[in-house]
Amino acid sequence: MFSWSSRNGKKEPELFQNVSEGLKRLYRHKLFPLEDTYRFHDFHSPALEDADFDNKPMVLLVGQYSTGKTTFIRHLMEQDFPGMRIGPEPTTDSFIAVMYGEQEGVIPGNALVVDPKKPFRKLNAFGNAFLNRFMCAQMKNPVLESISIIDTPGILSGEKQRISRGYDFAAVLEWFAERVDRIILLFDAHKLDISDEFSEVIKALKNHEDKMRVVLNKADQISTQQLMRVYGALMWSLGKIINTPEVVRVYIGSFWAQPLHVPDNRKLFEAEEQDLFRDIQSLPRNAALRKLNDLIKRARLAKVHAYIITSLKKEMPSVFGKDNKKKELIANLGAIYEKIEREHNISPGDFPNLKKMQELLGGQDFAKFPALKPKLLEAVEDMLANDIAKLMALVRQEEAAMPSQVVKGGAFDGTMNGPFGHGYGEGAGEGIDELEWVVARDKPSYDEIFYTLSPINGKVSGAAAKKEMLKSKLPNTVLGKIWSLADVDKDGFLDDEEFALANHLIKVKLEGYELPAKLPTHLVPPSKRGQEQQ
């Protein structure tokens, strides 16, 4: 909790109970007045609203068409979402915000941007051409209780990219990039060509490299030797576009719940998937720090913007030659940047893109720009120097109070259980109306395998069972879930009935059905009835 002094020297009466409330107050009272006065919102980014500070962490998926973005979301949630389409052609032609909701369904873009509880109101500025291609898919899924996921239209290549979308695609992505917690760029191991449109998109995400992660998807469909070449080519291509000294983090794998085509690199894919899942799972815990970091970046840019606007205003003649002077100032904007940099000791990295700023200034009337108002700048300086430090202490308190807050449910549960974890539909409905345990039909053949694993006291260890279960070639997320369901008594071992159940669930998955979230009563081994899921 903290408060700050008002201008008359008295303390503000409010005490802030959480980071979100503190950020809202700081923005409204100290940063927004500066932004509003110098028309920051016309040049850079729309004003922030309460929903921007209150919303759950968001993950933005970006990639060329058919790289597996929609399948990736489906893999995380282990559930279809309203409005999804999957195919080799460009299927997703809309921005789809996949969010938690008690009522499953789709909310169209025009209705979405008038909902004050959703952080999308400012997208209204992109017009109907965009809003007709924007929707929210709401559903009751445990993964979405912690995060929201934004699916984007596949980036076009070849002749297709010449067709206009009717709205500024890169600008929309930039708007999302400012507000999300993680940006995942997906690449298909079979087609690494970075199209002109994709190159523009990555450039639009500049200044958000800290949020960016790269996924090389469908890597199980090529050999180890080919994979090494593909990985090298991807890093070379990215190095030309993402101009940062740090190497961007690339995760290699096959992010869907199907058997691996080429299982040679299974261990690599397992480790990569676990790392990516840990990264996504940490988002709720780090959300407050991300919002604080973004507010600091915004404040620094707003401060520089104010200096640029007032410098241009100062140079304008009062009566004649305004148009010629305006053209001259825009042409010499680089020199004005350097002057401001020297006078106010500002880092070059805090300045907006020169070319973009020159374009935006072309349509402005410099005579209407306001003069410098030191008190507005002092308020932002005070915020950066004092209030942010106090708020940072509150961030640490909040993080310490919720050490276990991670994304749960869906594929994340499969990486947390038994020997498949990183710590150690319909098919499951078969036999629901039968008196006999449905697994018993195939149990004799499963027993033969069970006794080759040298059980001790009638049970096989997790390591022995894992070795056998890996023969299915199913990913670790799936096998981890199967282990969790089959180890009914939660002792870390499988007896003959539990082993048979695990094999039955593997068969269910290989036949294309979904696994149940909880073991149905009719699948519980007869000897374990009454003690399941304790």
C-alpha positions in Angstrom: 0.0 0.0 0.0 1.2 3.5 -0.7 0.0 7.0 -1.4 1.7 10.1 -3.0 1.7 13.8 -2.2 -0.6 16.1 -4.1 0.6 19.5 -5.4 -0.4 21.4 -2.2 1.9 19.2 -0.1 -0.9 17.2 1.5 -1.1 13.4 1.2 -3.6 11.8 -1.1 -6.3 10.1 1.1 -6.2 6.8 -1.0 -4.2 3.9 0.0 -3.6 1.3 -2.7 -4.4 -2.3 -1.9 -3.0 -3.8 -5.1 -0.8 -3.1 -8.1 -3.6 -2.9 -10.6 -5.3 -0.1 -8.7 -2.0 1.8 -8.2 -1.3 1.6 -12.0 -4.7 2.9 -12.8 -4.3 5.9 -10.5 -0.8 6.7 -11.7 -1.9 6.6 -15.3 -5.0 8.7 -14.8 -3.5 11.4 -12.6 0.1 11.7 -13.8 0.6 10.3 -17.2 -2.7 10.8 -19.0 -2.7 14.6 -18.6 0.7 14.8 -20.5 -0.5 12.4 -23.2 -3.8 14.3 -23.7 -2.1 17.7 -23.9 0.4 16.8 -26.5 -1.9 14.5 -28.5 0.1 11.4 -27.8 -2.9 9.2 -28.8 -3.0 10.6 -32.3 0.6 9.7 -32.9 1.4 6.5 -30.9 -1.2 4.6 -29.0 -4.8 5.1 -27.8 -5.4 6.0 -24.2 -5.4 3.2 -21.7 -8.6 2.1 -19.9 -9.3 0.3 -16.6 -9.8 -3.0 -18.5 -6.2 -2.7 -19.8 -4.9 -2.9 -16.2 -7.5 -5.5 -15.0 -7.5 -8.0 -17.8 -5.8 -11.5 -17.6 -2.4 -12.0 -19.2 -2.8 -12.4 -23.0 -0.8 -14.5 -25.5 -0.6 -13.4 -29.1 0.0 -16.0 -31.8 1.5 -14.8 -35.1 2.6 -16.8 -38.1 2.1 -17.5 -41.8 -0.9 -19.5 -42.8 -0.9 -23.2 -42.0 1.9 -23.1 -39.4 -0.4 -24.6 -36.8 -1.5 -21.5 -34.8 -5.1 -22.6 -34.3 -4.0 -26.2 -33.7 -1.5 -24.9 -31.1 -4.3 -23.2 -29.1 -6.5 -26.3 -29.4 -3.5 -28.4 -28.1 -3.1 -26.1 -25.1 -6.8 -26.2 -24.1 -7.5 -29.8 -25.3 -10.8 -28.5 -26.6 -12.3 -27.0 -29.8 -13.2 -23.3 -29.5 -16.1 -21.5 -31.2 -15.2 -20.2 -34.6 -12.1 -22.3 -35.1 -11.2 -23.8 -38.5 -8.1 -25.9 -39.3 -6.7 -26.7 -42.7 -3.7 -26.5 -45.0 -5.2 -23.4 -46.8 -5.5 -19.9 -45.1 -8.4 -20.8 -42.8 -8.3 -18.2 -40.0 -9.1 -14.9 -41.6 -10.1 -13.2 -38.4 -8.5 -12.0 -35.1 -10.1 -14.4 -32.5 -9.7 -13.5 -28.8 -10.2 -16.9 -27.0 -11.3 -16.0 -23.5 -13.0 -17.5 -20.5 -16.8 -17.2 -20.3 -19.6 -19.1 -18.5 -21.7 -19.0 -21.7 -20.0 -20.7 -24.7 -20.3 -18.7 -28.0 -18.9 -16.0 -30.2 -19.1 -12.2 -29.7 -18.7 -10.2 -32.9 -16.2 -7.4 -33.1 -18.7 -4.5 -33.2 -20.3 -5.7 -29.9 -16.9 -6.5 -28.4 -15.5 -3.0 -28.7 -18.3 -1.4 -26.8 -17.9 -3.8 -23.8 -16.2 -1.8 -21.0 -15.1 -5.1 -19.3 -13.1 -6.2 -22.3 -9.8 -4.5 -23.1 -10.6 -4.0 -26.8 -12.6 -0.7 -26.9 -9.9 1.3 -28.6 -9.8 -1.2 -31.5 -12.8 0.7 -32.7 -10.4 3.1 -34.4 -9.5 0.5 -37.1 -12.9 0.7 -38.6 -15.5 -1.8 -39.9 -13.2 -3.6 -42.3 -11.3 -4.8 -39.2 -14.2 -5.2 -36.8 -15.9 -7.5 -39.3 -12.8 -9.7 -39.0 -12.6 -9.6 -35.2 -14.5 -11.8 -32.7 -14.2 -13.2 -29.2 -14.7 -17.0 -28.6 -15.9 -17.5 -25.1 -15.8 -20.8 -23.4 -15.5 -22.5 -20.0 -12.0 -23.9 -20.0 -9.6 -24.1 -17.1 -6.6 -22.8 -19.1 -8.6 -19.6 -19.9 -9.2 -19.0 -16.2 -5.6 -17.8 -16.1 -4.8 -16.5 -19.6 -6.5 -15.3 -22.8 -5.2 -16.3 -26.2 -5.3 -14.2 -29.4 -5.4 -16.1 -32.7 -4.5 -14.0 -35.7 -5.1 -14.4 -39.5 -2.4 -16.4 -41.3 0.2 -14.0 -42.8 0.1 -14.3 -46.5 3.0 -15.1 -48.9 3.5 -14.9 -52.7 0.7 -13.4 -54.8 -1.8 -13.6 -51.9 0.0 -10.9 -49.9 -0.8 -8.4 -52.7 -4.5 -8.6 -51.8 -5.4 -5.8 -49.5 -7.1 -6.8 -46.2 -9.0 -3.5 -46.0 -7.3 -2.5 -42.7 -3.8 -1.9 -41.5 -2.9 -5.4 -40.4 0.6 -4.5 -39.0 -0.9 -1.6 -37.0 -3.5 -3.9 -35.4 -0.7 -6.4 -34.5 1.3 -3.5 -33.0 -1.8 -2.5 -30.9 -2.0 -6.0 -29.5 1.7 -6.3 -29.0 1.7 -3.3 -26.6 -1.0 -5.0 -24.5 -0.1 -8.7 -24.5 2.2 -10.5 -22.1 3.7 -12.9 -24.6 4.1 -12.9 -28.5 4.6 -16.3 -30.0 5.8 -16.4 -33.6 5.1 -19.8 -35.2 7.1 -21.2 -38.1 6.5 -24.4 -40.1 9.6 -26.5 -40.4 8.6 -27.1 -44.1 8.3 -23.5 -45.2 10.7 -21.0 -43.7 10.4 -18.3 -46.3 9.6 -15.1 -44.5 7.3 -13.2 -46.9 7.3 -9.4 -47.2 4.1 -9.1 -45.1 5.6 -11.3 -42.4 8.8 -9.1 -42.4 6.6 -6.0 -42.0 4.8 -7.6 -39.1 8.0 -8.5 -37.3 9.2 -5.0 -37.7 5.9 -3.7 -36.3 6.6 -5.7 -33.2 9.9 -3.9 -32.6 10.3 -2.6 -29.1 8.5 -5.7 -27.8 11.3 -8.2 -28.4 11.3 -9.0 -24.6 7.8 -10.5 -25.0 8.7 -12.5 -28.2 9.2 -16.2 -28.4 9.6 -18.3 -31.5 8.2 -21.8 -32.1 9.5 -24.0 -34.9 6.5 -26.2 -35.3 5.9 -29.6 -37.1 9.5 -30.5 -36.4 8.7 -34.2 -36.0 8.1 -34.5 -39.7 11.7 -34.1 -40.7 14.9 -36.0 -39.9 17.5 -34.8 -37.3 19.9 -33.7 -40.1 17.2 -31.7 -41.9 16.1 -30.2 -38.6 19.6 -28.8 -37.9 19.6 -27.2 -41.3 16.1 -25.8 -40.9 17.0 -24.4 -37.4 20.1 -22.7 -38.8 18.2 -21.2 -41.7 15.5 -19.9 -39.3 18.0 -18.2 -37.0 19.8 -16.6 -40.0 16.5 -15.2 -41.3 15.4 -13.9 -37.9 18.8 -12.3 -37.4 18.2 -10.1 -40.4 14.8 -8.9 -39.2 15.0 -8.8 -35.4 17.9 -6.4 -34.8 18.8 -7.1 -31.2 22.1 -8.3 -29.7 20.3 -11.1 -27.9 19.4 -14.2 -29.8 15.6 -14.7 -29.8 14.5 -17.9 -27.9 13.3 -20.6 -30.4 11.3 -23.7 -29.1 11.5 -26.7 -31.4 8.7 -29.3 -31.4 5.4 -30.6 -32.7 2.6 -28.9 -30.8 -0.4 -31.1 -31.2 -1.6 -34.3 -29.5 -0.8 -36.7 -32.3 1.9 -39.5 -32.5 5.3 -38.2 -33.7 6.1 -39.0 -37.3 9.9 -39.2 -36.7 10.4 -40.0 -33.0 14.2 -39.7 -33.1 14.2 -36.3 -31.5 11.5 -37.1 -28.9 13.7 -36.0 -25.9 14.5 -32.7 -27.5 10.8 -32.0 -28.2 9.9 -33.0 -24.6 12.4 -30.6 -23.1 11.4 -27.8 -25.4 7.7 -28.2 -24.8 8.3 -28.2 -21.0 10.3 -25.0 -21.3 7.7 -23.3 -23.4 4.9 -24.4 -21.0 6.8 -23.1 -18.0 7.2 -19.8 -19.7 3.5 -19.5 -20.4 2.6 -20.8 -16.9 4.6 -18.0 -15.3 2.6 -15.3 -17.1 -0.1 -14.8 -14.4 2.6 -14.4 -11.7 4.5 -11.9 -13.8 1.5 -10.0 -15.2 1.7 -7.1 -12.7 5.4 -6.6 -13.4 4.7 -6.6 -17.2 2.0 -4.0 -16.9 4.3 -1.8 -14.7 7.2 -2.3 -17.3 4.8 -1.3 -20.1 3.7 1.8 -18.3 7.3 2.9 -17.7 8.0 2.4 -21.5 4.9 4.4 -22.3 5.8 7.2 -19.9 9.3 7.6 -21.4 7.9 7.8 -24.9 5.2 10.3 -23.8 7.9 12.5 -22.3 10.0 12.4 -25.5 6.9 13.1 -27.6 6.1 16.2 -25.5 9.7 17.5 -26.1 9.4 16.9 -29.9 6.0 18.6 -30.1 7.1 21.7 -28.1 10.4 21.9 -30.1 8.4 22.0 -33.4 6.0 24.6 -31.9 8.9 26.8 -30.8 10.4 26.9 -34.3 7.2 27.9 -36.1 6.8 31.5 -37.4 3.9 33.4 -35.9 2.5 34.7 -39.2 4.1 34.0 -42.6 5.9 31.0 -44.2 4.3 28.4 -42.0 4.0 25.7 -44.7 7.6 26.0 -45.9 8.8 26.0 -42.3 6.7 22.9 -41.5 8.3 21.0 -44.5 11.7 22.1 -43.4 11.2 20.9 -39.8 9.8 17.5 -40.9 12.8 17.0 -43.2 15.2 18.0 -40.4 13.4 15.9 -37.7 16.5 13.8 -37.2 18.6 16.8 -36.2 15.8 17.9 -33.8 15.9 14.4 -32.2 19.7 14.8 -31.6 19.2 18.2 -30.1 16.5 17.0 -27.6 18.7 14.0 -26.8 21.6 16.3 -25.8 19.6 18.9 -24.0 17.6 16.5 -21.9 20.0 13.6 -21.6 17.6 11.1 -23.2 18.6 7.7 -24.6 18.2 7.4 -28.4 16.2 4.2 -27.8 13.4 6.3 -26.2 12.6 8.1 -29.5 9.8 7.1 -31.8 10.6 5.7 -35.3 11.9 8.7 -37.4 10.2 7.8 -40.7 6.9 7.0 -39.1 6.9 10.2 -37.1 7.7 12.3 -40.2 4.7 10.7 -42.0 2.4 11.4 -39.1 3.5 15.0 -38.7 2.7 15.7 -42.4 -1.0 15.9 -41.6 -0.7 18.1 -38.5 -1.1 21.8 -38.0 2.1 22.8 -36.0 0.6 26.2 -35.1 -2.0 24.4 -32.9 0.7 22.5 -31.0 0.8 23.5 -27.3 3.9 25.1 -25.7 5.9 23.4 -23.0 4.1 22.9 -19.7 6.8 22.0 -17.1 4.3 20.9 -14.4 3.0 18.1 -16.6 6.5 16.8 -17.3 7.4 17.1 -13.6 4.4 14.9 -12.7 5.7 12.2 -15.0 9.3 12.6 -13.8 8.0 12.2 -10.2 6.0 9.1 -11.2 9.1 7.5 -12.7 11.5 8.5 -9.9 9.3 7.9 -6.8 5.9 6.3 -7.4 7.2 3.4 -9.6 9.7 2.4 -6.9 6.9 2.2 -4.3 4.7 0.2 -6.7 7.6 -2.2 -7.5 7.7 -3.1 -3.8 4.0 -3.9 -4.0 4.6 -6.1 -7.1 7.1 -8.1 -5.1 4.6 -8.5 -2.2 1.9 -9.7 -4.6 4.3 -12.2 -6.3 5.3 -13.6 -2.9 1.7 -14.0 -1.9 0.9 -16.2 -4.9 3.9 -18.5 -5.6 1.6 -21.3 -6.9 -0.4 -19.2 -9.4 0.3 -20.9 -12.7 -1.8 -21.8 -15.7 -3.6 -25.1 -15.1 -5.8 -27.4 -17.1 -5.5 -28.7 -20.7 -2.1 -29.9 -21.9 -0.4 -28.1 -19.0 -1.7 -30.8 -16.6 0.0 -33.5 -18.7 3.4 -32.0 -18.1 2.9 -31.9 -14.3 2.1 -35.5 -13.4 4.0 -38.7 -12.8 7.1 -39.8 -14.8 5.9 -37.8 -17.8 5.9 -34.5 -16.0 8.8 -32.1 -15.7 8.8 -32.8 -12.0 9.0 -36.6 -12.0 -14.8 -37.6 -25.8 -16.1 -39.9 -26.7 -13.7 -42.9 -26.7 -13.6 -42.9 -22.9 -17.4 -43.3 -22.8 -17.2 -46.8 -24.3 -18.6 -49.4 -21.9 -20.5 -46.9 -19.7 -23.7 -48.9 -19.8 -22.0 -52.3 -19.3 -21.8 -54.2 -16.0 -18.3 -55.6 -16.9 -15.2 -53.4 -16.7 -14.6 -52.5 -20.3 -10.8 -52.7 -20.0 -11.1 -56.4 -19.0 -11.7 -57.3 -22.7 -8.1 -56.6 -23.6 -6.6 -57.1 -20.2 -5.0 -60.6 -21.0 -2.9 -59.0 -23.8 -1.9 -56.1 -21.5 -1.1 -58.6 -18.7 1.4 -60.3 -21.0 3.3 -57.0 -21.4 2.9 -56.2 -17.7 4.7 -59.4 -16.6 7.6 -58.8 -19.0 8.3 -55.6 -17.0 9.4 -57.5 -13.9 6.8 -56.3 -11.4 7.8 -56.2 -7.7 5.0 -57.0 -5.2 2.5 -56.9 -8.1 3.5 -53.4 -9.3 5.7 -51.8 -12.0 7.6 -48.6 -11.4 6.9 -45.3 -13.2 10.2 -45.7 -15.1 9.3 -49.2 -16.4 5.8 -48.2 -17.3 7.1 -45.0 -19.0 9.4 -47.1 -21.2 6.5 -49.2 -22.4 4.1 -46.3 -22.8 6.6 -44.3 -25.0 6.1 -47.0 -27.7 2.8 -45.3 -28.5 4.8 -42.3 -29.8 2.2 -40.0 -28.1 3.6 -36.7 -26.7 4.5 -36.3 -23.1 1.6 -34.0 -22.4 -0.8 -36.7 -23.4 1.1 -39.6 -21.7 1.4 -37.5 -18.5 -2.4 -37.1 -18.4 -2.9 -40.8 -19.1 -0.5 -41.6 -16.2 -2.4 -39.3 -13.9 -5.7 -41.0 -14.7 -4.4 -44.6 -14.6 -2.5 -44.2 -11.3 -5.8 -44.3 -9.4 -4.3 -44.8 -5.9 -1.6 -42.2 -6.6 1.3 -44.3 -5.2 3.6 -43.7 -8.2 3.3 -47.4 -9.3 0.9 -49.3 -11.6 -0.6 -52.7 -10.7 -1.9 -55.0 -13.4 -5.3 -53.3 -13.5 -3.9 -49.8 -13.6 -1.4 -50.8 -16.3 -4.3 -52.2 -18.4 -6.2 -49.0 -17.8 -3.2 -46.9 -19.0 -3.0 -49.0 -22.2 -6.8 -48.7 -22.7 -6.5 -44.9 -22.5 -3.6 -44.9 -25.0 -5.7 -46.9 -27.4 -8.6 -44.4 -26.9 -6.2 -41.5 -27.7 -4.7 -43.3 -30.8 -8.2 -43.8 -32.1 -8.6 -40.1 -32.2 -10.8 -39.5 -29.1 -10.3 -37.0 -26.3 -9.2 -38.1 -22.9 -11.6 -37.3 -19.9 -10.5 -34.6 -17.5 -11.4 -37.0 -14.6 -11.5 -40.8 -14.7 -15.1 -41.8 -15.3 -16.6 -44.2 -12.8 -17.1 -47.0 -15.3 -13.3 -47.0 -16.1 -12.1 -47.3 -12.5 -10.5 -50.7 -11.9 -12.9 -53.0 -9.9 -10.4 -53.3 -7.0 -10.1 -49.5 -6.8 -13.7 -48.6 -6.7 -14.3 -46.1 -3.8 -10.7 -44.8 -3.6 -10.3 -43.1 -7.0 -9.1 -39.5 -7.3 -8.6 -39.1 -3.6 
